[in-house]
Amino acid sequence: MGQLKITLRRSPIGKPKKHKDIIRGLGLKRTQQWVIRKDTPEIWGMVNKIPHLVDVENVMDETV
């Protein structure tokens, strides 16, 4: 299973509480911060709710 690098690019100030809750649920606290999460449908569902605030990149597994 792959991994995703999720970066908070825009501030959630002035956004709905639901968006702020999603950002907190992903583990993001401030702009330009990034986290690594497993590539699961649940994470993609969260990311798809706030595509205007985050950037997503695939991260290759380093296990061989």
N, CA, C and O atoms as a GROMACS GRO file, in nm:
protein
  256
    1MET      N    1   0.083  -0.118   0.000
    1MET     CA    2   0.000   0.000   0.000
    1MET      C    3   0.088   0.124   0.000
    1MET      O    4   0.187   0.130   0.074
    2GLY      N    5   0.054   0.223  -0.081
    2GLY     CA    6   0.134   0.344  -0.094
    2GLY      C    7   0.109   0.442   0.018
    2GLY      O    8   0.030   0.420   0.109
    3GLN      N    9   0.180   0.553   0.007
    3GLN     CA   10   0.166   0.658   0.106
    3GLN      C   11   0.148   0.791   0.034
    3GLN      O   12   0.186   0.806  -0.082
    4LEU      N   13   0.089   0.886   0.104
    4LEU     CA   14   0.064   1.019   0.049
    4LEU      C   15   0.133   1.124   0.135
    4LEU      O   16   0.133   1.114   0.258
    5LYS      N   17   0.190   1.222   0.070
    5LYS     CA   18   0.245   1.338   0.140
    5LYS      C   19   0.144   1.450   0.120
    5LYS      O   20   0.121   1.495   0.008
    6ILE      N   21   0.083   1.495   0.229
    6ILE     CA   22  -0.021   1.597   0.224
    6ILE      C   23   0.034   1.725   0.286
    6ILE      O   24   0.078   1.725   0.401
    7THR      N   25   0.032   1.835   0.208
    7THR     CA   26   0.085   1.963   0.252
    7THR      C   27  -0.027   2.066   0.259
    7THR      O   28  -0.105   2.079   0.165
    8LEU      N   29  -0.035   2.138   0.370
    8LEU     CA   30  -0.133   2.244   0.385
    8LEU      C   31  -0.077   2.369   0.317
    8LEU      O   32   0.020   2.427   0.365
    9ARG      N   33  -0.137   2.411   0.206
    9ARG     CA   34  -0.086   2.523   0.128
    9ARG      C   35  -0.155   2.656   0.157
    9ARG      O   36  -0.096   2.762   0.141
   10ARG      N   37  -0.281   2.650   0.201
   10ARG     CA   38  -0.354   2.773   0.228
   10ARG      C   39  -0.411   2.769   0.368
   10ARG      O   40  -0.441   2.662   0.422
   11SER      N   41  -0.426   2.885   0.426
   11SER     CA   42  -0.479   2.895   0.563
   11SER      C   43  -0.628   2.864   0.566
   11SER      O   44  -0.702   2.902   0.475
   12PRO      N   45  -0.672   2.795   0.671
   12PRO     CA   46  -0.815   2.768   0.684
   12PRO      C   47  -0.893   2.883   0.749
   12PRO      O   48  -1.012   2.867   0.777
   13ILE      N   49  -0.830   2.996   0.771
   13ILE     CA   50  -0.898   3.110   0.832
   13ILE      C   51  -1.012   3.153   0.739
   13ILE      O   52  -0.993   3.172   0.619
   14GLY      N   53  -1.129   3.166   0.796
   14GLY     CA   54  -1.246   3.208   0.720
   14GLY      C   55  -1.317   3.094   0.648
   14GLY      O   56  -1.416   3.117   0.579
   15LYS      N   57  -1.268   2.974   0.664
   15LYS     CA   58  -1.330   2.856   0.603
   15LYS      C   59  -1.429   2.794   0.702
   15LYS      O   60  -1.422   2.822   0.822
   16PRO      N   61  -1.521   2.711   0.653
   16PRO     CA   62  -1.618   2.647   0.743
   16PRO      C   63  -1.551   2.557   0.847
   16PRO      O   64  -1.442   2.505   0.824
   17LYS      N   65  -1.619   2.540   0.959
   17LYS     CA   66  -1.566   2.457   1.068
   17LYS      C   67  -1.539   2.315   1.020
   17LYS      O   68  -1.444   2.252   1.066
   18LYS      N   69  -1.622   2.263   0.928
   18LYS     CA   70  -1.600   2.129   0.874
   18LYS      C   71  -1.463   2.117   0.809
   18LYS      O   72  -1.394   2.016   0.826
   19HIS      N   73  -1.423   2.219   0.734
   19HIS     CA   74  -1.293   2.217   0.668
   19HIS      C   75  -1.180   2.219   0.771
   19HIS      O   76  -1.080   2.148   0.757
   20LYS      N   77  -1.197   2.300   0.873
   20LYS     CA   78  -1.096   2.308   0.979
   20LYS      C   79  -1.084   2.174   1.052
   20LYS      O   80  -0.974   2.132   1.088
   21ASP      N   81  -1.198   2.108   1.074
   21ASP     CA   82  -1.197   1.977   1.140
   21ASP      C   83  -1.125   1.873   1.054
   21ASP      O   84  -1.054   1.788   1.108
   22ILE      N   85  -1.144   1.878   0.923
   22ILE     CA   86  -1.077   1.784   0.833
   22ILE      C   87  -0.927   1.807   0.837
   22ILE      O   88  -0.850   1.711   0.842
   23ILE      N   89  -0.885   1.933   0.834
   23ILE     CA   90  -0.742   1.964   0.839
   23ILE      C   91  -0.681   1.911   0.968
   23ILE      O   92  -0.572   1.853   0.966
   24ARG      N   93  -0.750   1.932   1.079
   24ARG     CA   94  -0.700   1.882   1.208
   24ARG      C   95  -0.698   1.730   1.210
   24ARG      O   96  -0.605   1.669   1.264
   25GLY      N   97  -0.798   1.668   1.149
   25GLY     CA   98  -0.806   1.522   1.142
   25GLY      C   99  -0.692   1.461   1.062
   25GLY      O  100  -0.649   1.349   1.090
   26LEU      N  101  -0.644   1.535   0.962
   26LEU     CA  102  -0.529   1.488   0.884
   26LEU      C  103  -0.398   1.507   0.961
   26LEU      O  104  -0.295   1.452   0.923
   27GLY      N  105  -0.402   1.585   1.068
   27GLY     CA  106  -0.282   1.606   1.149
   27GLY      C  107  -0.207   1.733   1.112
   27GLY      O  108  -0.090   1.749   1.149
   28LEU      N  109  -0.272   1.822   1.039
   28LEU     CA  110  -0.208   1.947   0.998
   28LEU      C  111  -0.247   2.060   1.092
   28LEU      O  112  -0.362   2.069   1.135
   29LYS      N  113  -0.149   2.146   1.124
   29LYS     CA  114  -0.175   2.256   1.216
   29LYS      C  115  -0.143   2.392   1.157
   29LYS      O  116  -0.209   2.490   1.190
   30ARG      N  117  -0.044   2.401   1.070
   30ARG     CA  118  -0.006   2.531   1.015
   30ARG      C  119   0.030   2.518   0.868
   30ARG      O  120   0.059   2.408   0.819
   31THR      N  121   0.028   2.629   0.798
   31THR     CA  122   0.057   2.628   0.655
   31THR      C  123   0.200   2.581   0.630
   31THR      O  124   0.289   2.600   0.713
   32GLN      N  125   0.219   2.521   0.516
   32GLN     CA  126   0.347   2.464   0.470
   32GLN      C  127   0.389   2.340   0.548
   32GLN      O  128   0.493   2.282   0.520
   33GLN      N  129   0.310   2.298   0.646
   33GLN     CA  130   0.338   2.174   0.718
   33GLN      C  131   0.292   2.057   0.632
   33GLN      O  132   0.192   2.068   0.561
   34TRP      N  133   0.364   1.946   0.639
   34TRP     CA  134   0.324   1.826   0.564
   34TRP      C  135   0.324   1.706   0.656
   34TRP      O  136   0.394   1.701   0.756
   35VAL      N  137   0.242   1.608   0.618
   35VAL     CA  138   0.232   1.483   0.692
   35VAL      C  139   0.230   1.368   0.591
   35VAL      O  140   0.192   1.387   0.475
   36ILE      N  141   0.271   1.252   0.636
   36ILE     CA  142   0.266   1.130   0.555
   36ILE      C  143   0.152   1.045   0.608
   36ILE      O  144   0.146   1.015   0.727
   37ARG      N  145   0.062   1.006   0.519
   37ARG     CA  146  -0.052   0.922   0.555
   37ARG      C  147  -0.062   0.805   0.457
   37ARG      O  148  -0.016   0.815   0.344
   38LYS      N  149  -0.121   0.695   0.502
   38LYS     CA  150  -0.143   0.581   0.415
   38LYS      C  151  -0.243   0.617   0.305
   38LYS      O  152  -0.334   0.697   0.327
   39ASP      N  153  -0.224   0.559   0.189
   39ASP     CA  154  -0.313   0.583   0.075
   39ASP      C  155  -0.437   0.496   0.091
   39ASP      O  156  -0.442   0.382   0.043
   40THR      N  157  -0.539   0.552   0.158
   40THR     CA  158  -0.663   0.479   0.182
   40THR      C  159  -0.781   0.562   0.131
   40THR      O  160  -0.769   0.683   0.114
   41PRO      N  161  -0.894   0.497   0.106
   41PRO     CA  162  -1.012   0.572   0.062
   41PRO      C  163  -1.058   0.677   0.164
   41PRO      O  164  -1.111   0.781   0.126
   42GLU      N  165  -1.038   0.649   0.293
   42GLU     CA  166  -1.078   0.745   0.395
   42GLU      C  167  -0.996   0.874   0.385
   42GLU      O  168  -1.052   0.983   0.395
   43ILE      N  169  -0.866   0.861   0.366
   43ILE     CA  170  -0.780   0.979   0.353
   43ILE      C  171  -0.816   1.056   0.226
   43ILE      O  172  -0.823   1.178   0.228
   44TRP      N  173  -0.838   0.985   0.116
   44TRP     CA  174  -0.875   1.052  -0.010
   44TRP      C  175  -1.008   1.124   0.004
   44TRP      O  176  -1.026   1.231  -0.054
   45GLY      N  177  -1.102   1.068   0.081
   45GLY     CA  178  -1.229   1.135   0.104
   45GLY      C  179  -1.210   1.267   0.176
   45GLY      O  180  -1.275   1.366   0.145
   46MET      N  181  -1.120   1.267   0.274
   46MET     CA  182  -1.090   1.391   0.347
   46MET      C  183  -1.023   1.493   0.256
   46MET      O  184  -1.059   1.610   0.256
   47VAL      N  185  -0.926   1.447   0.178
   47VAL     CA  186  -0.853   1.536   0.088
   47VAL      C  187  -0.946   1.594  -0.019
   47VAL      O  188  -0.933   1.711  -0.055
   48ASN      N  189  -1.038   1.514  -0.069
   48ASN     CA  190  -1.128   1.561  -0.174
   48ASN      C  191  -1.227   1.666  -0.125
   48ASN      O  192  -1.288   1.735  -0.206
   49LYS      N  193  -1.245   1.678   0.006
   49LYS     CA  194  -1.331   1.783   0.061
   49LYS      C  195  -1.262   1.918   0.066
   49LYS      O  196  -1.327   2.022   0.068
   50ILE      N  197  -1.127   1.917   0.067
   50ILE     CA  198  -1.053   2.043   0.081
   50ILE      C  199  -0.940   2.054  -0.023
   50ILE      O  200  -0.827   2.089   0.014
   51PRO      N  201  -0.966   2.025  -0.151
   51PRO     CA  202  -0.856   2.028  -0.250
   51PRO      C  203  -0.798   2.168  -0.270
   51PRO      O  204  -0.685   2.181  -0.316
   52HIS      N  205  -0.875   2.272  -0.237
   52HIS     CA  206  -0.828   2.410  -0.254
   52HIS      C  207  -0.732   2.453  -0.143
   52HIS      O  208  -0.674   2.561  -0.151
   53LEU      N  209  -0.715   2.370  -0.041
   53LEU     CA  210  -0.628   2.404   0.071
   53LEU      C  211  -0.502   2.320   0.079
   53LEU      O  212  -0.405   2.360   0.144
   54VAL      N  213  -0.501   2.203   0.015
   54VAL     CA  214  -0.389   2.109   0.030
   54VAL      C  215  -0.332   2.067  -0.106
   54VAL      O  216  -0.399   2.075  -0.209
   55ASP      N  217  -0.208   2.022  -0.101
   55ASP     CA  218  -0.143   1.956  -0.214
   55ASP      C  219  -0.115   1.812  -0.173
   55ASP      O  220  -0.082   1.787  -0.057
   56VAL      N  221  -0.128   1.718  -0.267
   56VAL     CA  222  -0.109   1.577  -0.238
   56VAL      C  223  -0.008   1.519  -0.336
   56VAL      O  224  -0.017   1.542  -0.457
   57GLU      N  225   0.088   1.445  -0.284
   57GLU     CA  226   0.188   1.377  -0.367
   57GLU      C  227   0.195   1.230  -0.325
   57GLU      O  228   0.178   1.198  -0.208
   58ASN      N  229   0.219   1.142  -0.421
   58ASN     CA  230   0.244   1.002  -0.389
   58ASN      C  231   0.388   0.987  -0.343
   58ASN      O  232   0.479   1.048  -0.400
   59VAL      N  233   0.408   0.907  -0.240
   59VAL     CA  234   0.541   0.879  -0.188
   59VAL      C  235   0.568   0.732  -0.210
   59VAL      O  236   0.487   0.647  -0.175
   60MET      N  237   0.681   0.701  -0.269
   60MET     CA  238   0.715   0.561  -0.296
   60MET      C  239   0.758   0.493  -0.168
   60MET      O  240   0.828   0.552  -0.085
   61ASP      N  241   0.714   0.368  -0.152
   61ASP     CA  242   0.758   0.288  -0.037
   61ASP      C  243   0.907   0.260  -0.049
   61ASP      O  244   0.957   0.234  -0.159
   62GLU      N  245   0.977   0.264   0.061
   62GLU     CA  246   1.121   0.242   0.059
   62GLU      C  247   1.159   0.101   0.096
   62GLU      O  248   1.277   0.069   0.104
   63THR      N  249   1.060   0.014   0.120
   63THR     CA  250   1.088  -0.125   0.151
   63THR      C  251   1.107  -0.203   0.021
   63THR      O  252   1.031  -0.186  -0.074
   64VAL      N  253   1.207  -0.287   0.018
   64VAL     CA  254   1.234  -0.366  -0.103
   64VAL      C  255   1.216  -0.511  -0.075
   64VAL      O  256   1.234  -0.594  -0.164
   0.00000   0.00000   0.00000
